[in-house]
């Protein structure tokens, strides 16, 4: 099966139960896209160039979309969707979004990525800088425990499944806890499920191998 056909099949599977809507819907608003300076008309160029693909799924809303890699700087990869929304990742972890009402402006991940990628347990401090509903910056700090869970298969195509190592991250602060999950393959995070804003809920990303 070609990469394009596999992508279409995978997105279809991820969007079952989403009533046919995608990330461009008004209720969903925006979840990912291009870095500053990348215009709407450049999306066909990224597609034609066969730029790497990121599948984004909002688990609590049953919606999904595919994004194209639009650039990379200092280890941070920018991804964009057709409606020019943006999502940024570093080492397979979401570190920022643009275009949401409750954007993740920046995320300090500390040593989390290296612990997760190597399948080691440990403790880290995570700092999230978020925009609230009134465009005010809110800083939230968490103490996080990282624990490898064990082998687990994930879906990477219509019929394809890949064996990975699942690693869980549980983060706490006085206002409440958040839980993240990561699926590691060959020393890199292939899939991640992160929560940074209660208004958005759980965000799952899948880097197609």
N, CA, C and O of each residue as an XYZ file, in Angstrom:
836
protein
N       0.848     -1.190      0.000
C       0.000      0.000      0.000
C       0.878      1.233      0.000
O       1.837      1.298      0.770
N       0.575      2.237     -0.860
C       1.391      3.430     -0.925
C       1.221      4.258      0.334
O       0.259      4.084      1.081
N       2.192      5.188      0.568
C       2.110      6.036      1.748
C       0.863      6.900      1.742
O       0.232      7.099      2.780
N       0.498      7.426      0.541
C      -0.688      8.275      0.459
C      -1.956      7.503      0.791
O      -2.794      7.984      1.554
N      -2.106      6.287      0.216
C      -3.288      5.481      0.498
C      -3.326      5.060      1.957
O      -4.390      5.026      2.575
N      -2.146      4.734      2.512
C      -2.115      4.339      3.923
C      -2.545      5.485      4.809
O      -3.258      5.277      5.791
N      -2.115      6.717      4.473
C      -2.507      7.882      5.264
C      -4.004      8.085      5.232
O      -4.626      8.306      6.271
N      -4.600      8.013      4.025
C      -6.044      8.191      3.905
C      -6.775      7.158      4.741
O      -7.742      7.486      5.428
N      -6.323      5.909      4.689
C      -6.981      4.843      5.448
C      -6.841      5.069      6.942
O      -7.787      4.856      7.700
N      -5.646      5.505      7.370
C      -5.416      5.717      8.795
C      -6.255      6.860      9.323
O      -6.859      6.746     10.389
N      -6.304      7.970      8.586
C      -7.126      9.094      9.030
C      -8.592      8.700      9.096
O      -9.309      9.112     10.007
N      -9.038      7.907      8.139
C     -10.427      7.452      8.159
C     -10.711      6.641      9.407
O     -11.767      6.786     10.022
N      -9.770      5.788      9.780
C      -9.955      4.984     10.982
C      -9.990      5.857     12.225
O     -10.800      5.636     13.125
N      -9.107      6.855     12.271
C      -9.026      7.705     13.454
C     -10.257      8.577     13.619
O     -10.614      8.946     14.738
N     -10.911      8.910     12.504
C     -12.036      9.830     12.570
C     -13.383      9.138     12.680
O     -14.411      9.813     12.634
N     -13.419      7.838     12.820
C     -14.694      7.150     12.998
C     -15.413      7.707     14.220
O     -14.818      7.848     15.288
N     -16.673      8.018     14.060
C     -17.438      8.563     15.166
C     -17.316     10.064     15.299
O     -17.884     10.645     16.224
N     -16.581     10.717     14.389
C     -16.398     12.159     14.482
C     -17.425     12.911     13.639
O     -17.309     14.128     13.489
N     -18.419     12.231     13.088
C     -19.490     12.826     12.293
C     -18.939     13.537     11.071
O     -19.544     14.487     10.574
N     -17.784     13.077     10.582
C     -17.257     13.630      9.351
C     -16.556     14.955      9.506
O     -16.059     15.475      8.507
N     -16.479     15.538     10.683
C     -15.828     16.830     10.860
C     -14.340     16.639     11.042
O     -13.877     15.550     11.382
N     -13.564     17.746     10.804
C     -12.126     17.663     10.994
C     -11.642     18.889     11.748
O     -12.444     19.631     12.314
N     -10.346     19.101     11.757
C      -9.778     20.139     12.597
C     -10.084     21.544     12.115
O      -9.762     22.502     12.818
N     -10.686     21.710     10.958
C     -11.003     23.047     10.479
C     -12.381     23.504     10.942
O     -12.775     24.637     10.664
N     -13.121     22.648     11.640
C     -14.449     23.000     12.108
C     -14.420     24.110     13.149
O     -13.449     24.248     13.892
N     -15.501     24.911     13.199
C     -15.535     26.034     14.130
C     -15.448     25.575     15.577
O     -14.766     26.198     16.390
N     -16.148     24.471     15.903
C     -16.128     24.000     17.281
C     -14.731     23.587     17.704
O     -14.342     23.760     18.859
N     -13.991     23.048     16.771
C     -12.641     22.583     17.083
C     -11.630     23.709     17.030
O     -10.622     23.676     17.736
N     -11.892     24.719     16.188
C     -10.990     25.829     15.924
C      -9.689     25.318     15.337
O      -9.716     24.702     14.272
N      -8.532     25.547     15.989
C      -7.255     25.234     15.369
C      -6.346     24.482     16.318
O      -6.332     24.725     17.525
N      -5.586     23.558     15.742
C      -4.701     22.769     16.590
C      -3.272     22.698     16.070
O      -2.380     22.375     16.854
N      -2.997     22.978     14.808
C      -1.615     22.895     14.345
C      -1.450     23.566     13.005
O      -2.441     23.887     12.348
N      -0.170     23.792     12.566
C       0.018     24.398     11.276
C       1.408     24.878     10.968
O       2.380     24.208     11.316
N       1.534     26.034     10.315
C       2.802     26.474      9.751
C       3.513     27.468     10.641
O       2.875     28.147     11.445
N       4.818     27.565     10.511
C       5.566     28.593     11.215
C       5.301     29.942     10.599
O       4.830     30.003      9.463
N       5.589     31.051     11.307
C       5.384     32.367     10.709
C       6.099     32.467      9.372
O       7.242     32.030      9.239
N       5.417     33.049      8.369
C       6.022     33.212      7.061
C       5.641     32.132      6.077
O       5.879     32.297      4.880
N       5.058     31.030      6.526
C       4.590     29.987      5.599
C       3.119     30.258      5.314
O       2.280     30.170      6.211
N       2.811     30.585      4.073
C       1.468     31.011      3.723
C       0.597     29.831      3.312
O       1.089     28.724      3.091
N      -0.716     30.088      3.212
C      -1.683     29.056      2.876
C      -1.348     28.369      1.559
O      -1.493     27.152      1.442
N      -0.900     29.138      0.566
C      -0.654     28.569     -0.755
C       0.525     27.603     -0.770
O       0.715     26.895     -1.759
N       1.316     27.552      0.287
C       2.476     26.674      0.312
C       2.120     25.240      0.671
O       2.952     24.346      0.511
N       0.894     24.996      1.156
C       0.526     23.642      1.543
C       0.605     22.671      0.360
O       1.108     21.562      0.538
N       0.127     23.038     -0.853
C       0.295     22.115     -1.984
C       1.763     21.796     -2.274
O       2.092     20.684     -2.686
N       2.639     22.776     -2.057
C       4.059     22.514     -2.271
C       4.571     21.482     -1.283
O       5.338     20.595     -1.659
N       4.156     21.583     -0.014
C       4.591     20.620      0.994
C       4.076     19.225      0.650
O       4.778     18.228      0.824
N       2.842     19.173      0.161
C       2.269     17.880     -0.215
C       3.010     17.286     -1.405
O       3.347     16.102     -1.411
N       3.261     18.119     -2.411
C       3.955     17.643     -3.601
C       5.374     17.189     -3.275
O       5.901     16.266     -3.896
N       5.984     17.850     -2.290
C       7.348     17.495     -1.902
C       7.389     16.272     -0.995
O       8.460     15.851     -0.559
N       6.210     15.700     -0.710
C       6.113     14.513      0.142
C       6.726     14.781      1.514
O       7.466     13.951      2.044
N       6.413     15.947      2.085
C       6.913     16.294      3.412
C       6.384     15.302      4.445
O       5.274     14.793      4.294
N       7.166     15.018      5.497
C       6.716     14.078      6.529
C       5.341     14.438      7.082
O       4.949     15.604      7.107
N       4.627     13.420      7.520
C       3.238     13.569      7.949
C       3.104     13.287      9.440
O       3.704     12.353      9.973
N       2.306     14.114     10.095
C       1.960     13.931     11.503
C       0.450     13.780     11.598
O      -0.292     14.642     11.127
N      -0.014     12.684     12.208
C      -1.440     12.504     12.474
C      -1.746     13.079     13.852
O      -1.104     12.719     14.839
N      -2.729     13.972     13.914
C      -3.138     14.592     15.176
C      -4.575     14.184     15.461
O      -5.447     14.290     14.599
N      -4.806     13.721     16.668
C      -6.154     13.277     17.050
C      -6.511     13.895     18.395
O      -5.737     13.793     19.347
N      -7.666     14.530     18.484
C      -8.203     15.033     19.744
C      -9.094     13.939     20.322
O     -10.236     13.762     19.898
N      -8.561     13.216     21.286
C      -9.215     11.996     21.770
C     -10.555     12.272     22.437
O     -11.471     11.456     22.330
N     -10.687     13.394     23.115
C     -11.921     13.691     23.832
C     -12.992     14.280     22.921
O     -14.130     14.482     23.347
N     -12.627     14.558     21.651
C     -13.588     15.113     20.708
C     -13.822     14.196     19.518
O     -14.683     14.467     18.681
N     -13.047     13.093     19.438
C     -13.225     12.149     18.356
C     -12.928     12.713     16.992
O     -13.582     12.349     16.015
N     -11.935     13.610     16.903
C     -11.606     14.255     15.641
C     -10.122     14.094     15.341
O      -9.299     13.986     16.250
N      -9.791     14.080     14.051
C      -8.406     13.855     13.666
C      -8.095     14.579     12.372
O      -8.999     14.922     11.609
N      -6.822     14.808     12.128
C      -6.378     15.430     10.896
C      -4.926     15.067     10.650
O      -4.230     14.612     11.558
N      -4.462     15.270      9.405
C      -3.060     15.066      9.068
C      -2.402     16.415      8.843
O      -3.012     17.327      8.285
N      -1.151     16.538      9.282
C      -0.383     17.756      9.135
C       0.903     17.442      8.378
O       1.389     16.311      8.402
N       1.446     18.455      7.706
C       2.702     18.303      6.978
C       3.812     19.069      7.695
O       3.593     20.140      8.261
N       5.018     18.483      7.652
C       6.169     19.177      8.209
C       6.460     20.412      7.371
O       6.611     20.325      6.153
N       6.540     21.587      8.045
C       6.748     22.841      7.331
C       8.117     23.450      7.590
O       8.516     24.377      6.887
N       8.836     22.956      8.572
C      10.151     23.512      8.856
C      10.706     22.968     10.150
O      10.024     22.257     10.888
N      11.947     23.310     10.416
C      12.616     22.869     11.631
C      13.679     23.890     12.015
O      14.418     24.381     11.162
N      13.751     24.207     13.310
C      14.744     25.145     13.804
C      15.115     24.781     15.237
O      14.247     24.618     16.094
N      16.406     24.658     15.480
C      16.927     24.368     16.824
C      16.258     23.154     17.448
O      15.973     23.145     18.645
N      16.009     22.134     16.644
C      15.426     20.901     17.149
C      13.924     20.889     17.259
O      13.339     19.860     17.598
N      13.274     22.023     16.978
C      11.808     22.113     17.050
C      11.247     22.000     15.641
O      11.623     22.766     14.755
N      10.338     21.036     15.434
C       9.708     20.816     14.131
C       8.341     21.488     14.121
O       7.554     21.335     15.055
N       8.072     22.227     13.061
C       6.759     22.866     12.904
C       5.932     22.058     11.915
O       6.445     21.577     10.905
N       4.643     21.916     12.221
C       3.699     21.160     11.396
C       2.522     22.063     11.082
O       2.126     22.892     11.902
N       1.962     21.899      9.886
C       0.826     22.748      9.533
C      -0.271     21.949      8.861
O      -0.029     20.927      8.219
N      -1.498     22.451      9.029
C      -2.674     21.867      8.390
C      -3.170     22.810      7.301
O      -2.614     23.892      7.114
N      -4.210     22.404      6.584
C      -4.716     23.188      5.462
C      -5.171     24.579      5.880
O      -5.064     25.522      5.097
N      -5.680     24.722      7.105
C      -6.184     26.021      7.544
C      -5.110     26.856      8.246
O      -5.426     27.822      8.940
N      -3.821     26.474      8.060
C      -2.684     27.243      8.547
C      -2.586     27.268     10.075
O      -1.956     28.169     10.629
N      -3.187     26.311     10.759
C      -2.996     26.185     12.194
C      -1.664     25.485     12.438
O      -1.134     24.853     11.525
N      -1.112     25.581     13.642
C       0.261     25.160     13.878
C       0.415     24.299     15.126
O      -0.285     24.481     16.122
N       1.330     23.380     15.045
C       1.733     22.558     16.177
C       3.238     22.353     16.076
O       3.776     22.157     14.987
N       3.911     22.399     17.224
C       5.362     22.267     17.259
C       5.752     21.087     18.151
O       5.185     20.888     19.226
N       6.723     20.317     17.687
C       7.205     19.186     18.481
C       8.719     19.247     18.614
O       9.425     19.770     17.752
N       9.191     18.694     19.722
C      10.622     18.499     19.926
C      10.815     17.086     20.470
O      10.212     16.715     21.476
N      11.656     16.304     19.802
C      11.923     14.921     20.223
C      10.635     14.126     20.388
O      10.534     13.290     21.286
N       9.646     14.379     19.526
C       8.403     13.626     19.562
C       7.394     14.077     20.593
O       6.391     13.398     20.812
N       7.642     15.225     21.242
C       6.732     15.750     22.257
C       6.185     17.100     21.805
O       6.906     17.899     21.207
N       4.907     17.352     22.094
C       4.301     18.636     21.772
C       4.871     19.692     22.712
O       4.830     19.531     23.931
N       5.404     20.772     22.144
C       5.978     21.842     22.972
C       5.280     23.181     22.761
O       5.508     24.117     23.527
N       4.425     23.291     21.730
C       3.708     24.549     21.508
C       2.612     24.347     20.484
O       2.672     23.428     19.666
N       1.603     25.216     20.534
C       0.559     25.286     19.517
C       0.308     26.757     19.216
O       0.646     27.631     20.014
N      -0.285     27.021     18.063
C      -0.695     28.373     17.703
C      -2.029     28.308     16.978
O      -2.261     27.441     16.135
N      -2.904     29.253     17.331
C      -4.201     29.337     16.679
C      -5.356     28.865     17.523
O      -6.509     28.967     17.103
N      -5.075     28.346     18.714
C      -6.132     27.888     19.618
C      -6.540     29.003     20.574
O      -5.770     29.931     20.822
N      -7.736     28.910     21.099
C      -8.144     29.861     22.141
C      -7.353     29.644     23.424
O      -7.201     30.568     24.223
N      -6.850     28.433     23.627
C      -6.085     28.093     24.826
C      -4.738     27.506     24.396
O      -4.454     26.331     24.624
N      -3.916     28.356     23.766
C      -2.660     27.892     23.193
C      -1.637     27.515     24.250
O      -1.550     28.125     25.316
N      -0.861     26.482     23.916
C       0.356     26.173     24.661
C       1.455     27.016     24.025
O       1.889     26.735     22.908
N       1.904     28.048     24.732
C       2.892     28.958     24.168
C       4.279     28.321     24.147
O       4.955     28.331     23.118
N       4.702     27.769     25.281
C       5.965     27.044     25.361
C       5.840     25.958     26.416
O       4.964     26.005     27.279
N       6.732     24.980     26.329
C       6.768     23.902     27.318
C       8.218     23.537     27.579
O       8.949     23.178     26.657
N       8.634     23.627     28.836
C       9.968     23.195     29.230
C       9.885     21.727     29.640
O       9.267     21.394     30.651
N      10.505     20.862     28.860
C      10.387     19.431     29.103
C      11.531     18.852     29.924
O      11.456     17.701     30.354
N      12.588     19.629     30.151
C      13.702     19.143     30.959
C      14.327     17.894     30.367
O      14.591     17.832     29.166
N      14.564     16.899     31.213
C      15.174     15.638     30.777
C      14.136     14.587     30.397
O      14.474     13.419     30.205
N      12.872     15.000     30.288
C      11.807     14.025     30.037
C      12.041     13.253     28.746
O      11.904     12.030     28.726
N      12.390     13.943     27.677
C      12.521     13.279     26.377
C      13.599     12.210     26.393
O      13.396     11.121     25.855
N      14.739     12.501     27.000
C      15.829     11.523     27.022
C      15.465     10.315     27.880
O      15.813      9.186     27.532
N      14.768     10.537     28.999
C      14.339      9.421     29.844
C      13.340      8.540     29.102
O      13.442      7.313     29.123
N      12.378      9.176     28.450
C      11.334      8.433     27.756
C      11.912      7.658     26.582
O      11.612      6.477     26.409
N      12.738      8.313     25.777
C      13.294      7.665     24.591
C      14.178      6.479     24.945
O      14.269      5.519     24.180
N      14.828      6.542     26.102
C      15.708      5.449     26.515
C      14.987      4.413     27.373
O      15.586      3.411     27.763
N      13.699      4.647     27.674
C      12.920      3.686     28.450
C      13.320      3.613     29.898
O      13.217      2.557     30.522
N      13.788      4.751     30.453
C      14.214      4.766     31.849
C      13.183      5.503     32.704
O      12.490      6.398     32.221
N      13.089      5.119     33.975
C      12.216      5.835     34.887
C      12.982      6.991     35.514
O      14.213      6.995     35.530
N      12.249      7.965     36.027
C      12.876      9.120     36.651
C      11.845     10.178     36.982
O      10.650      9.985     36.761
N      12.312     11.299     37.512
C      11.458     12.425     37.873
C      11.970     13.686     37.187
O      13.177     13.916     37.099
N      11.037     14.496     36.706
C      11.395     15.746     36.043
C      10.426     16.837     36.484
O       9.361     16.556     37.033
N      10.813     18.076     36.235
C       9.933     19.222     36.436
C       9.492     19.711     35.066
O      10.325     19.945     34.190
N       8.200     19.864     34.881
C       7.662     20.337     33.605
C       6.996     21.691     33.835
O       6.213     21.846     34.772
N       7.299     22.662     32.990
C       6.716     24.002     33.080
C       5.956     24.298     31.799
O       6.534     24.279     30.712
N       4.650     24.574     31.922
C       3.802     24.900     30.781
C       3.400     26.370     30.850
O       3.033     26.872     31.912
N       3.472     27.043     29.728
C       3.016     28.432     29.624
C       1.846     28.451     28.658
O       2.000     28.193     27.464
N       0.667     28.764     29.195
C      -0.580     28.643     28.441
C      -1.309     29.973     28.376
O      -1.197     30.804     29.278
N      -2.063     30.164     27.290
C      -2.956     31.310     27.187
C      -4.336     30.896     27.700
O      -4.856     29.840     27.343
N      -4.920     31.757     28.551
C      -6.260     31.445     29.032
C      -7.289     32.008     28.055
O      -6.933     32.526     26.997
N      -8.551     31.905     28.415
C      -9.612     32.338     27.515
C      -9.660     33.829     27.280
O     -10.379     34.289     26.393
N      -8.898     34.611     28.067
C      -8.873     36.067     27.914
C      -7.506     36.554     27.453
O      -7.135     37.707     27.677
N      -6.758     35.654     26.801
C      -5.440     35.979     26.242
C      -4.446     36.441     27.303
O      -3.619     37.317     27.053
N      -4.534     35.852     28.472
C      -3.553     36.117     29.524
C      -2.667     34.887     29.682
O      -3.131     33.751     29.584
N      -1.376     35.137     29.928
C      -0.417     34.042     30.058
C      -0.492     33.450     31.461
O      -0.448     34.164     32.463
N      -0.607     32.140     31.502
C      -0.654     31.415     32.776
C       0.473     30.387     32.800
O       0.643     29.623     31.851
N       1.237     30.371     33.885
C       2.353     29.444     34.019
C       1.978     28.357     35.017
O       1.557     28.641     36.139
N       2.141     27.092     34.585
C       1.834     25.956     35.455
C       3.072     25.064     35.544
O       3.637     24.661     34.527
N       3.482     24.764     36.770
C       4.642     23.896     36.997
C       4.177     22.570     37.581
O       3.287     22.532     38.430
N       4.789     21.480     37.117
C       4.419     20.139     37.562
C       5.665     19.342     37.932
O       6.731     19.512     37.341
N       5.506     18.471     38.922
C       6.491     17.425     39.203
C       5.985     16.149     38.536
O       4.853     15.724     38.762
N       6.833     15.549     37.717
C       6.386     14.426     36.900
C       7.200     13.162     37.175
O       8.425     13.205     37.289
N       6.496     12.046     37.277
C       7.125     10.725     37.399
C       7.014     10.020     36.057
O       5.931      9.937     35.477
N       8.135      9.515     35.568
C       8.195      8.801     34.300
C       8.451      7.328     34.578
O       9.429      6.971     35.235
N       7.562      6.472     34.073
C       7.641      5.037     34.367
C       7.410      4.233     33.095
O       6.346      4.359     32.488
N       8.369      3.407     32.666
C       8.136      2.488     31.540
C       7.091      1.442     31.929
O       7.153      0.868     33.017
N       6.141      1.200     31.041
C       5.062      0.254     31.316
C       5.356     -1.113     30.718
O       5.169     -2.134     31.380
N       5.815     -1.142     29.467
C       6.113     -2.410     28.810
C       5.747     -2.373     27.345
O       5.300     -1.337     26.853
N       5.925     -3.487     26.624
C       5.633     -3.533     25.193
C       4.145     -3.312     24.923
O       3.279     -3.770     25.669
N       3.885     -2.604     23.846
C       2.494     -2.364     23.458
C       2.441     -2.060     21.968
O       3.272     -1.316     21.448
N       1.455     -2.641     21.281
C       1.284     -2.400     19.860
C       0.444     -1.157     19.629
O      -0.486     -0.872     20.382
N       0.790     -0.408     18.560
C      -0.019      0.724     18.145
C      -0.331      0.572     16.664
O       0.398     -0.095     15.930
N      -1.415      1.193     16.238
C      -1.817      1.129     14.844
C      -1.057      2.183     14.052
O      -1.069      3.357     14.423
N      -0.402      1.791     12.980
C       0.324      2.715     12.125
C      -0.150      2.653     10.674
O       0.518      3.173      9.781
N      -1.280      2.032     10.441
C      -1.859      1.945      9.111
C      -3.173      1.199      9.174
O      -3.631      0.831     10.256
N      -3.788      0.971      8.008
C      -5.076      0.282      7.984
C      -4.957     -1.119      8.564
O      -5.824     -1.560      9.319
N      -3.882     -1.817      8.209
C      -3.669     -3.159      8.731
C      -2.367     -3.268      9.523
O      -2.118     -4.282     10.174
N      -1.553     -2.245      9.468
C      -0.241     -2.311     10.100
C      -0.307     -1.985     11.584
O      -0.952     -1.023     12.000
N       0.369     -2.802     12.363
C       0.563     -2.530     13.788
C       2.045     -2.640     14.094
O       2.747     -3.479     13.531
N       2.509     -1.793     14.982
C       3.926     -1.735     15.310
C       4.112     -1.951     16.803
O       3.408     -1.345     17.611
N       5.055     -2.808     17.173
C       5.346     -3.045     18.580
C       6.261     -1.942     19.103
O       7.298     -1.652     18.508
N       5.874     -1.339     20.205
C       6.627     -0.243     20.802
C       6.764     -0.464     22.297
O       6.188     -1.402     22.849
N       7.522      0.395     22.946
C       7.597      0.435     24.401
C       6.751      1.604     24.881
O       6.983      2.747     24.490
N       5.769      1.315     25.728
C       4.940      2.389     26.277
C       5.557      2.920     27.560
O       5.967      2.159     28.437
N       5.613      4.247     27.649
C       6.147      4.927     28.824
C       5.104      5.932     29.301
O       4.618      6.737     28.507
N       4.758      5.896     30.576
C       3.770      6.808     31.151
C       4.447      7.920     31.944
O       5.489      7.723     32.570
N       3.822      9.096     31.898
C       4.304     10.252     32.661
C       3.123     10.821     33.446
O       2.129     11.242     32.854
N       3.226     10.837     34.768
C       2.181     11.377     35.629
C       2.703     12.634     36.294
O       3.713     12.599     36.998
N       2.014     13.750     36.072
C       2.477     15.060     36.547
C       1.473     15.631     37.548
O       0.262     15.526     37.357
N       1.994     16.237     38.621
C       1.135     16.746     39.685
C       1.516     18.182     40.045
O       2.686     18.562     40.016
N       0.500     18.957     40.381
C       0.692     20.254     41.026
C      -0.535     20.509     41.890
O      -1.496     19.744     41.808
N      -0.544     21.562     42.721
C      -1.667     21.768     43.638
C      -3.021     21.903     42.962
O      -4.049     21.663     43.595
N      -3.043     22.280     41.693
C      -4.310     22.477     40.990
C      -4.848     21.203     40.367
O      -5.993     21.166     39.917
N      -4.024     20.148     40.337
C      -4.497     18.895     39.761
C      -3.403     18.156     39.026
O      -2.277     18.641     38.909
N      -3.743     16.976     38.530
C      -2.781     16.110     37.864
C      -3.076     16.030     36.367
O      -4.211     16.214     35.928
N      -2.028     15.753     35.603
C      -2.191     15.441     34.186
C      -1.380     14.183     33.893
O      -0.378     13.912     34.554
N      -1.817     13.424     32.903
C      -1.135     12.180     32.551
C      -0.802     12.193     31.067
O      -1.629     12.566     30.235
N       0.411     11.783     30.751
C       0.864     11.679     29.369
C       1.340     10.256     29.108
O       1.794      9.560     30.016
N       1.229      9.838     27.854
C       1.703      8.515     27.457
C       2.540      8.641     26.190
O       2.282      9.489     25.336
N       3.543      7.780     26.090
C       4.438      7.813     24.942
C       4.704      6.383     24.481
O       4.795      5.460     25.290
N       4.824      6.222     23.178
C       5.137      4.926     22.598
C       6.455      5.069     21.838
O       6.542      5.824     20.869
N       7.467      4.346     22.279
C       8.837      4.532     21.816
C       9.240      3.394     20.882
O       8.969      2.225     21.157
N       9.885      3.750     19.785
C      10.387      2.768     18.833
C      11.792      3.177     18.408
O      11.992      4.275     17.889
N      12.763      2.295     18.626
C      14.126      2.566     18.191
C      14.741      3.802     18.809
O      15.508      4.508     18.153
N      14.415      4.075     20.062
C      15.004      5.218     20.738
C      14.374      6.558     20.399
O      14.932      7.606     20.724
N      13.202      6.536     19.740
C      12.497      7.788     19.461
C      11.021      7.614     19.746
O      10.484      6.510     19.652
N      10.370      8.707     20.094
C       8.943      8.681     20.376
C       8.194      8.653     19.051
O       8.274      9.592     18.259
N       7.465      7.567     18.821
C       6.695      7.405     17.588
C       5.287      7.961     17.752
O       4.725      8.536     16.820
N       4.725      7.788     18.938
C       3.378      8.276     19.227
C       3.357      8.844     20.634
O       4.021      8.323     21.531
N       2.595      9.910     20.826
C       2.482     10.537     22.141
C       1.038     10.941     22.391
O       0.305     11.283     21.463
N       0.643     10.896     23.651
C      -0.683     11.347     24.070
C      -0.474     12.300     25.242
O      -0.122     11.873     26.342
N      -0.692     13.585     25.004
C      -0.381     14.596     26.005
C      -1.605     15.431     26.348
O      -2.491     15.635     25.517
N      -1.638     15.912     27.590
C      -2.667     16.838     28.051
C      -1.973     18.071     28.596
O      -1.157     17.979     29.513
N      -2.295     19.214     28.038
C      -1.724     20.456     28.556
C      -2.789     21.495     28.854
O      -2.525     22.453     29.580
N      -3.986     21.327     28.308
C      -5.080     22.262     28.544
C      -6.372     21.485     28.743
O      -6.743     20.696     27.874
N      -7.071     21.683     29.862
C      -8.336     20.961     30.068
C      -9.386     21.329     29.027
O     -10.289     20.538     28.757
N      -9.281     22.523     28.438
C     -10.251     22.936     27.435
C     -10.071     22.157     26.129
O     -11.032     21.948     25.388
N      -8.850     21.735     25.855
C      -8.571     20.977     24.636
C      -8.658     19.482     24.888
O      -9.090     18.730     24.014
N      -8.252     19.044     26.072
C      -8.266     17.620     26.402
C      -7.024     16.912     25.896
O      -5.991     17.540     25.664
N      -7.131     15.607     25.727
C      -5.978     14.788     25.329
C      -5.688     14.942     23.835
O      -6.577     14.832     22.991
N      -4.426     15.199     23.543
C      -3.986     15.359     22.159
C      -3.014     14.219     21.843
O      -1.985     14.065     22.500
N      -3.354     13.436     20.840
C      -2.493     12.330     20.428
C      -1.841     12.669     19.094
O      -2.501     13.135     18.166
N      -0.542     12.430     19.015
C       0.167     12.614     17.753
C       0.837     11.311     17.376
O       1.290     10.553     18.234
N       0.893     11.061     16.065
C       1.526      9.853     15.542
C       2.426     10.249     14.383
O       1.963     10.804     13.386
N       3.729      9.956     14.522
C       4.667     10.179     13.437
C       4.694      8.930     12.578
O       5.100      7.867     13.047
N       4.271      9.040     11.331
C       4.227      7.858     10.479
C       5.634      7.352     10.225
O       6.490      8.130      9.804
N       5.908      6.060     10.470
C       7.257      5.511     10.306
C       7.626      5.378      8.832
O       8.727      4.932      8.509
